[in-house]
C-alpha cells in the first residue's frame, strides 16, 4: 500500500509504505520535454518529498519511450523574441529542481530508459545520486548543438563525474553516448538489460531503503558539499548565459534545425 501524492498532470508522485517515493515525468507525447508547467510541477513534487521526514529514497523515471529529451524545443521555438524571458523562468525553475534534489536528505535514484538529453535529461542524470540505465539508453548534452550552454548544474557536476577533458568533449562536440559509454565515462552507476531495468532499480532501492537514513543523508550531504557551493554559485551564471544565448540567431536556428530534423547552419550571430 502507499499514497498517491500527485495523481495527474505533467509530474506524478506516489510514496509507498517503506518511504520510497516514485516521481514520474508525465509528458510522454513530448518525450517528457521540459516546459515551465512541468518544471513547476517537478519542483512542487520534490518539495512534497522534503515535507516527508520518513522518506527513504526518491526514484525518478519517465513515462513513455524516453526518460527526458531535455527542454521542449517546440515550445521554445514558439516563443519567438520572447524566448529569453521564457527561458529565464524555465532555467530558474530548473535550478530550483536541481537544488531541491541535491538538498533532499534521501538518496535520489534516476532510472533511465530511452533518451536522456539536455538539462532536463542529461543534467538531471548528472545531479542524481545514483543512476541505473537500460542498455539501450542514450545520453546527450546537446546544449551547444542548438546554440545554448549547459544548465542544471552540469558545468560543475559533469566535470566532477568524468574529468575536465572528457567534460569538454561531451559539452563541445555533443556525442550521443551509449549506456556503455556513459558508464565507462563515470556518468552512470549501473547498466542493465532493458527488460530488467525496473527489477534492478528496485534491488538498489530496497538496499537504500533498508539503510540507516541519517547515515545515508549525512553521507550524501558530505559528498555533495565538496561541490555544492560551486554548483549553487554556478547555477545563476548558467541561467544568465542560457537566457542571453537564447536571443541569438544561432539559438533560433538550432531550435529550428532540431524541429525540422536537419543539420543547423550557424552564422555566429
C-alpha positions in Angstrom: 0.0 0.0 0.0 1.0 3.6 -0.4 -0.2 7.1 -1.1 -0.8 8.8 -4.4 0.5 12.3 -3.7 0.2 13.7 -7.2 -2.1 11.6 -9.5 -2.4 13.8 -12.6 -0.5 16.4 -14.6 2.9 16.6 -16.1 4.5 15.0 -13.0 3.2 12.1 -11.0 4.3 11.2 -7.4 3.4 8.4 -5.1 5.0 7.2 -1.8 4.8 3.6 -0.6 4.7 2.4 3.0 8.5 1.9 3.1 9.1 5.6 2.4 10.0 5.1 -1.2 8.8 7.9 -3.4 8.4 7.5 -7.2 8.4 10.6 -9.3 7.4 10.1 -12.9 7.8 12.7 -15.6 4.5 12.5 -17.4 4.6 14.2 -20.8 5.2 11.1 -23.0 3.8 12.8 -26.1 6.7 15.3 -25.9 9.3 12.8 -24.8 9.0 14.4 -21.3 10.5 17.6 -22.7 10.6 20.3 -20.0 8.4 23.4 -20.2 7.6 25.8 -17.4 4.4 23.9 -16.4 6.3 20.7 -16.0 9.1 22.4 -14.1 6.7 24.0 -11.7 5.1 20.6 -11.0 8.5 18.9 -10.7 9.7 21.4 -8.1 6.4 21.1 -6.2 6.7 17.3 -6.2 10.3 17.3 -4.9 9.3 19.8 -2.2 6.5 17.4 -1.2 9.2 14.8 -0.7 11.1 17.3 1.5 8.0 17.5 3.7 8.1 13.8 4.5 10.7 13.2 7.3 10.4 9.4 6.9 11.3 9.4 3.2 14.0 6.8 2.4 14.5 7.0 -1.4 13.3 9.1 -4.3 13.2 7.3 -7.7 12.9 9.5 -10.9 11.6 7.9 -14.1 9.9 9.0 -17.3 6.6 7.8 -18.8 6.6 6.6 -22.4 9.6 5.9 -24.6 12.1 8.3 -23.1 13.4 9.4 -19.7 13.6 13.1 -20.7 14.6 14.7 -24.0 15.6 17.9 -22.3 13.9 21.3 -23.0 10.8 21.3 -25.1 12.2 22.8 -28.3 8.8 23.2 -29.9 7.6 25.3 -27.0 10.9 27.3 -27.1 10.7 27.9 -30.8 7.1 29.1 -30.5 8.1 31.9 -28.1 9.9 33.9 -30.8 11.5 37.1 -29.4 10.0 36.3 -26.1 12.3 33.2 -25.7 14.9 34.9 -23.4 12.2 35.8 -20.9 10.6 32.3 -21.1 14.0 30.6 -20.7 14.8 32.9 -17.8 11.9 31.5 -15.9 12.5 27.9 -17.2 16.1 27.9 -16.2 15.3 29.4 -12.8 12.8 26.7 -12.1 15.2 24.0 -13.3 17.8 25.4 -10.9 15.2 25.1 -8.1 14.6 21.5 -9.0 18.3 20.7 -9.0 18.9 22.5 -5.7 15.9 20.7 -4.1 17.2 17.3 -5.3 20.7 18.0 -4.0 19.3 19.1 -0.7 16.9 16.2 -0.3 18.2 14.0 2.6 17.0 10.8 0.9 19.1 9.4 -1.9 17.9 10.2 -5.4 17.9 7.4 -7.9 17.4 8.0 -11.7 16.1 5.0 -13.6 16.8 5.8 -17.2 15.4 4.4 -20.5 15.4 5.9 -24.0 17.0 9.3 -24.3 18.3 11.5 -21.5 19.3 14.8 -23.2 19.8 18.4 -22.3 19.4 19.9 -18.9 16.3 18.1 -18.2 17.6 14.6 -19.1 21.4 14.6 -19.1 21.7 17.4 -16.5 19.3 15.7 -14.1 21.2 12.4 -14.6 24.4 14.1 -13.5 22.6 15.6 -10.5 21.2 12.3 -9.3 22.9 10.4 -6.5 22.7 7.0 -8.3 21.8 6.2 -11.9 20.6 2.8 -13.3 20.2 2.8 -17.1 18.8 0.4 -19.6 21.3 -1.0 -22.1 19.6 0.8 -25.0 19.5 4.2 -23.2 21.3 7.1 -24.8 22.8 10.3 -23.4 23.4 13.7 -25.0 24.4 17.0 -23.5 23.2 18.8 -26.6 23.2 22.4 -25.4 25.8 23.8 -27.8 24.2 21.9 -30.6 21.3 24.3 -30.5 23.4 27.4 -29.8 22.8 27.2 -26.0 25.0 26.4 -23.0 24.7 23.6 -20.4 22.5 24.1 -17.3 21.0 22.1 -14.4 24.5 22.4 -12.8 26.1 20.3 -15.4 29.1 22.7 -15.8 30.1 21.5 -12.3 28.6 18.0 -11.9 29.8 16.7 -15.3 33.5 17.6 -14.9 33.3 16.1 -11.3 32.0 12.9 -12.8 34.2 12.5 -15.9 37.1 15.0 -15.5 37.6 18.3 -17.3 38.9 16.9 -20.7 36.0 14.5 -21.1 33.5 17.1 -20.0 34.8 19.5 -22.6 34.5 16.8 -25.3 30.9 16.0 -24.2 29.8 19.6 -23.9 31.5 21.0 -27.0 31.1 18.1 -29.5 27.8 16.7 -28.4 28.4 12.9 -28.9 25.4 10.7 -28.4 26.7 8.3 -25.7 25.5 4.8 -25.4 24.8 3.5 -21.9 28.0 1.5 -22.0 30.0 4.6 -22.9 28.3 6.7 -20.2 29.0 4.0 -17.7 32.7 3.9 -18.8 32.9 7.7 -18.5 31.6 7.6 -14.9 28.2 9.1 -15.5 26.2 6.0 -14.5 26.1 3.7 -11.6 25.0 0.6 -13.5 23.8 -0.6 -16.9 21.3 -3.4 -17.1 19.3 -5.3 -19.8 16.3 -3.3 -20.9 13.8 -5.8 -19.6 15.5 -5.8 -16.2 15.5 -2.1 -15.6 12.6 -1.9 -13.2 13.7 -5.0 -11.3 17.3 -4.0 -11.0 16.3 -0.5 -9.9 14.1 -2.0 -7.3 17.0 -4.0 -6.0 19.0 -0.9 -5.4 16.0 0.9 -3.9 15.5 -2.0 -1.4 19.1 -1.8 -0.4 18.9 2.0 0.2 15.5 1.8 1.9 17.0 -0.7 4.4 19.9 1.5 5.2 20.4 3.9 8.1 18.5 7.0 6.9 20.5 9.5 8.9 23.8 8.0 7.9 22.8 8.0 4.3 21.6 11.6 4.4 24.8 12.7 6.1 27.0 10.9 3.7 25.1 12.3 0.7 25.4 15.8 2.2 29.1 15.4 2.8 29.8 14.0 -0.7 27.9 16.8 -2.4 29.2 19.5 -0.1 32.6 19.3 -1.8 30.9 20.5 -4.9 27.7 22.0 -3.5 28.9 25.5 -3.0 30.3 25.7 -6.5 27.1 24.1 -8.0 24.9 26.7 -6.3 27.2 29.5 -7.3 27.3 28.3 -10.9 23.5 27.9 -11.4 22.7 31.6 -11.7 25.5 32.1 -14.2 24.3 29.2 -16.2 20.8 30.6 -16.2 22.0 34.1 -17.3 24.1 32.6 -20.1 21.3 30.4 -21.4 18.8 33.3 -21.4 21.3 35.5 -23.2 22.2 32.9 -25.8 18.5 32.2 -26.5 18.1 35.6 -28.0 20.7 34.9 -30.7 20.0 34.0 -34.3 22.1 30.8 -33.8 19.9 29.7 -31.0 16.8 30.1 -33.1 18.5 28.3 -36.0 19.5 25.5 -33.6 15.9 25.0 -32.4 14.5 25.2 -36.0 17.1 22.6 -37.1 16.0 20.1 -34.4 12.3 20.5 -35.2 13.0 20.2 -38.9 15.4 17.3 -38.4 18.3 18.8 -40.3 21.8 20.0 -39.6 21.9 23.6 -38.2 23.6 26.3 -40.2 25.1 28.7 -37.6 26.1 32.2 -38.6 27.7 33.4 -35.4 25.0 36.0 -34.8 
